[in-house]
């Protein structure tokens, strides 16, 4: 298979892609900020927002399809999805016998989806390492990106102007952050993005059924959804307590009336929906887990929801992490300490969420706090890989649509540069911007080390700025774009950067 640019020198191609992706990240994000600043307060005339979104959607799809065809991406990640030792490989070869016996790598809903497409590839005669199977396996990830973009455009139009939501949805489709994840790398984390956005959307509207349904599905789709558990737990517990207090002063305790009461219904709905979707989740997993754990309910909870959090072997695995700065990338971690590290992290993150949310119990603020909490975990916690931080980005975009604080876009831009610098750097070092049977790894690891450290420092600085932004938002101090009449790039950049 020819290289994406038909260049004989693989290293030159990889470096070229590396530079293009970083430059494209800056251009697309700054361009989106320009459009948002210029159109946020503009009256909608004609099909302007739809045109912006449609163009971005089509271009984003074309980019993804081309990359899916010509770039296999990270071979280790591809093998983790489809290799003989992966959950999907096990399911394809051995069925459900002993599946998940040693833990989970591909979560149930992701496994069902990938299994369907892998079977389709096999039916079409594609071998596991063929370009055809490469395209088929990436196809559900590309479809997930399209669904996420449409959700942003459709669902969030009630929270922000149509120009803003169209531009944010377009930014999602065009930023390299997301097409690297779905069309190049690839990672099944992409599949959880629309579910997490839906869960937060329903949370913002206090639609408890939709929130529990979406988040329960997310927990069965990717391990990354587990790190948002403190956010949803804080919201659910506080809503339940608030409803209990209001129920004390209620004259009528009629069940039907209580169920439909917007303020007090949480007393019933929270525990009912929790148990309902826990049972539904168990049933969804049953075909995959019965061969290994004999339908043991509590063992299923341990394997799916608890054990993955402590499956830690490295400080960092080419991820964006503070530990890279101290030379701990790829260095083993004492697994005996993993459980205690997880407990300490859970306590710290939950405390941060409570501290920031309890001041002003604003559900929109909680979404910004969720992005901050996730970024904190990914930078300071241990055991993450290159793509794990992906979930932070759509949550930041969602938070901006709800809160409209322009500083969230600044944080998004800086984190995007760090993420693309790191992920593209890893692919460049490993010589993986191609579909060749073999890759050419750089002889000197200095390049990868420098990239890891640079990306981690950039992300750390962004996180420090994010602390100030999140604290301001929690206190009700937001900095929005000022109304501006001109389309001038310079004037709109000043509008964005103005203090």
N, C-alpha and C positions, 0 to 999 in steps of 0.2 A: 504493500500500500504506500502510495506516495505521501511524502510529508505535506503538511497543510499548505506550505508555500512552495512546494516542489524544489526545495533548496537542498543541495547535497550535504551541506554542512549542518548537521543536526544542532550543534551548539549555537550556531548563528541564528537558526530558526527559534530556538528556545529563548535566547536573549532578546530577539526581536519581539516575540510574544510577550515576554516579561515587561518590556518597556511599553508596548502598546496597551496592555491591560491596565497598568498604573496610570498612564496618560488618559486613557478612556474613562477611568474611574473619576479622575479630577474633572474632565470636560463634562461628562454626563451629570455629575452631582452639582457642579457650579451652574451648569445650564438650567437644571431643574430649579435651583434656588432663584435664579434670575427670573424665570417664568412665574414662579410663585409670588415673588415680590411685585412683579409688574401686573399680575392679574388677580391677586387675592380679593380685592375689593371691587373688581370690575363686574358690571352687570352682564349676565349671559345673554348673548345675542347670536342666534343661529346655532350651529353645531360645533362651535369652537372647542369646548371640552372633549366632546366625542371624537373630534378629529385628532386632537393631541393624543388621546388614549389609543385610538385605533392605529395611528402611525407607529407609536411606541410598541404596541402589542405585536404588530406584524413584523417590524424590524427585529424585535426581541425573539420572536419565533424563528425567523430566518437565521439569526446568529446562532441560536441553540441547535437548530437542525444541522447547520454546516459544521459546527464544532463537534456534535455528536457523531457525525460521519467521519471526520478527518482526525479527531483527537481521541485516543483511548483514555488518556488521563493517568491518574495514579494507579499503578498496577496493584499495589497492596490493597488499596480501597476497592478496586474492581474484584480482586480475589476474595476480599472479605464479604462481598455481596454474592458472588457467583462461584467462588472456588470450591474445591472438593471438601475443604474443612469448614466451610461456612454453613450457616443454618439452612440457606436455600439449597446449597449443594447436597447437604444431608437429606433434605426433604425430597429433592429430585431423585436421589439415588436409593435411599433407604426408607423413604416414607417417614411416618411420625415416630417410629420406634426409637426410643432413647433421645428424641429431639428435646433440646433444652435440659438434658440431664446434667450438663456441666455449666449451665447458665445460658443467658440470652445474648446474642450478638445482633440479630435482626428481629425486631419486635413483631408480634403476631400480625397486626394489620398490614404493616410493611411487607411481611413475609407472604401473606395472602396475595397482595398486589403483585409483588415481584414474581411469585410463583406462576401466576396467570400469564404474565408476559414472557417468562422464561419458557413455559410450556408452548406458548405461541411461537417463540423462536425455534424451539426444537421441532415443532410441527412443520416449520418452514425449511427445516434441514440445516439450520445454523449450528455450527460447533461452538462450544463455550468461548473460545478465544477468537472467533471470527468477527469481522467488522459488522456483519449482520446482527449477531447477538449483542454486540456492543451498542448498536443503535436501539435494538428492542428493549434492552435493560434500561437505557436512559430515557426511553419514551414516556413512562409513567412519571418520571421526575419533571420532564418538560411540561406534561399535562398539569401536574401539580402547580408549577409556576404560573401557568396560564390561569388556573382556577384562583390562585391567590391574588393575582393582579385584578381579575374581574371582581373578586370580593372587595378589594380595596376601593375600586371605582364605584361599585354599586352600593355597598353597605355604608360607606363613610360619607356619602354625599349629603347625609342629613346632619353631619357634624361640622363640615367645612364647605367652602364654596366648590362648585363643580369644577372650576379651573384647578383648584388646589388638589382635589382628589384625583382628577385626571392626570395631573403632573406627577403626583406621588406614585400612582399606579404605573405610570410610564417609567419613572425612576426605578421602581422595583424591577421592571422588565429589562431595562437597559444597563443597570449597574453590573459590572463584572462580578461583584460579590455573589450575585445569585446565578448568573449563567456559568460561572466557574463550578459552582456546587452541583448544578443539575446536568450540564452538558459536557463538562470537562472532567471533573474529579473522578467519579461521581459519588454522592452520598445520599443515603435514604433519609437523612434529616429533612431534606426538601419536602418529603411527603407530609410532615407534621405541620408545616407552616400554615396552610389554610385552616386547619383545625384549631390551632392556637389563636389565630386572628378571630375566628368565629367565637371561640370561648370568651375572649376579651370583649368582643362586640356585645355578646349577650350579657356579660357582666355589667357593662356600662349602662345597659337598659334594664337591669335587674330582672332579666328573663332567666330564671333559675333552671328551668328544664333544659333550655338550649345550652346554657353554660355547662351544666353537668354532663350533658350528652357530648358536647364538643371536647371538653377537657378529658373525659373518660376515654374517648376515642384517641385523643392525642397521647395519653399515657400508654396506650397499646400500640402506638406507632413509632415512637422514638424515645430513647432513654433521656434525651434532652428535656422532654416535657416534665420529667421528675423534678428538675431543678426549679420549676415554677410552683411546686406544691406549696411552699410557705406562703406565696402570694395569694393563691386561691383559698388556702386554709384560713389565713387572716381575714379575708373578706367574708367567708362563710361563717366563721365563728362570731365575728362582730355583728354581722347581719342577724344571726340567730339570737344573740344576746339582746340586741336592740329590740327585736320583735317580742322577746320574752318580757322586757320591761314595759312595752306598750300594752301587752296582753294583760298585765296586772291591773291596769286601769280601765280595761274594757268591760262594758256592761254585759254584752252578749258573748257567749262562747259557742255559738252555733257552728258546727263543723263546716258546713257549706259556705256560710258567710265568712268564716275565718279563712278558708281556702282561697277565696277571691279577694280578700283584703290585701291591698298592695303593701301595706306596712307590716301587718302581723302574720301574713301567710308563711314567712320564713320559718316560723316555729314548727310548722308541719312539713313544708316542702323541703327544707334542707335535709333532715334525716331521711325522709321518704326517698328523695331523689338520690341521695348518697347510697343507700342500700340497694335501690333499684338498679342503678348503673354499675354498682359493684357486682351484682348478680349477672347482669347482662355481659359485663366484661369477662367474667368467669366462663360464661357459656361460649362467648366468642373464642376464647383461648382453648377451650376443652378439646377440640379435635387435634390440636398441636401438643398439648401437655399430657393428655391421658396416657400416652405410651411411656412417659418418663416418670410421672409422679402419681399415676393411678387416681387421678381426679381429686387428690388431697387439696382441700380448699386453702388451708393456711400455708401449706408448702407452695402452692401457686402464688399466694400473696408475697411470700419471701422471694421466690425466684424472679417474679416480674417487677415488683415494686421496691424491694429492699436490697437484695444481693448485688444488683448492678452498681449501686452507689459506692460499694466498697471494693469493686473489682478494679483495683489500682495497682499498677506495677512500676510505673515511671513517674517522675516529677512532671515531665512534659514530653509529649511526642510530636515534635515539630509544631507545637501550638503557640499561640500568643500567650505568654506567661511571664510573670515576674521572675520565675526561677531560671528562665533563659539568661537573664542578665548576670546571674551568678554561676553560669556554666553548667546548669543541671539538665539541659535538654537531652533526653535519651538516657538519663541516669536512673538506675533502679531506686525504688522507694521501698522502705521497710513495710511489707504488707501487714505485719502484725499491728502496725500503728494506723492502718487505713480506717478501721471502724471508728476509732477515737477522733481521727481527723474529720471524718464525715459528721459525727455528732457535734463537734466544736463548730464546724462550718454552718450546720443547720441552725444552731443556737444564735450564732452571730448574724446570719442573714435574716432570720426571723425577727431578731431584735431590731435590726436596721429598718426592716419593713414596717414594724409596729411604730417605731419612733417617728418615721417620716409620714406615715399614713394617719396616725391618731390625732395629729395637730388639726388637720382639716380633712375630714373623712369624705374626700372627693374621689369618685370612682375613676375619673379621667386621670387624676394625679397618681392613682394606684398603678395605672398602666405604665406611666413614666418611671415609677418606683420599681416596677417589675423589670424594665429594661436595665435600670441601674443595678438591681440585685443580681441579674444574670451576668452582666459585665463584670461585677465584683467577683462572682464565683469563678468565671472563666479565667480571670487574670490572676487571682490569688489562691485558688484551689489547685489540687494536683490531679494528674492523670488524664488530661485532655489531649485531644488530637487536633489537627489543623482545621477541620471543618466544624468543630463543635460549637464555635461562637456564632454560627450562622443565625441562630434563632433571635439574637439580639436585634438584628437589623430591621425586620418587618415590625417588631414591637415598637421600635423607636419611630418608625414611619407612622404607625397607628397612633402613638402618643402625640406626635406633632399634629395630626389631623384633629385630634380632640382638644389639645391644649393650645396649639398654635404658637408656642414659644419658639422663636427662630433659632435659639441656641441649640435646640435638639437637632436641627439640621447641621449645625457646625460639628456637634459630637458625632453625628452620623457620617459626615464627610471624613473626619479624622480616623474614626474606627474603620471606615471602608478602605482608606489608604493602607492602614496597618494590616487589615485582613488580606487584601489583594497582594500587597508586597510580600507577605509571608507565604500565602498559598501558591502564588505564581513563582516565588523563589524556590519553594520545595520542588515544584514541577520542573523548573529550569535546572536545578541541581541534579535531579534524577533523569533528566533528558526525556521527559514524558509528554511533550507537546506534539505527539505523533501517534500513529496507529501501527508502528513497526512491531514486529515480533519480539525484538530485543531493544533495550534502551542503553544509552551511553551515559553512565554516571560520571560526574566530574571527579577527577583524581584527588583534588584538594577539597577538604570539607570546610575550609575557611569561608567560602562564599555562603554556604548554608548557615554557618554560625553567625556571620555578620548580619545576614538577612533576618534570622530569628531574633537577634538582639535588637536590631533597629526597629523591627515591627513591634516588639514587646515594649520598647521605650516609648514609641509613638502612642501605643494603646494605653500605657500607664499614664502618660500626660493627659490623654483624652479622658481617662477615668477620673483623674484629679479634677479636671474641669467639670466633668459630669456630676461630681459630688456637689459642687457649688450650684450648678443648674438645678439638680433635683431638690436640694434644700430650699432654693428659691421657689420652685414650683410648689413644693409641699406647704410653704408659707403663704402661697397665693400671690407671689410676686412674679409675674410673667412678663417677658419682653417679646412683644409681637412686632410684625412688620408694620411700618407706618403706611397709610394710604399714599400712593404715589401715582401721578398721572403719566409720567414718561416711560417709554420702553428702553431708554438708554441703559446700556450694560453698566456703565460706570455709576450712574445714579442708583441703580438697583443694588449694586454691590455695596455702595455706601449705606443703603437702607438696611441691608443684611448685617453689616459689620458695625453699624452705629450702636453705641452703648446705651 
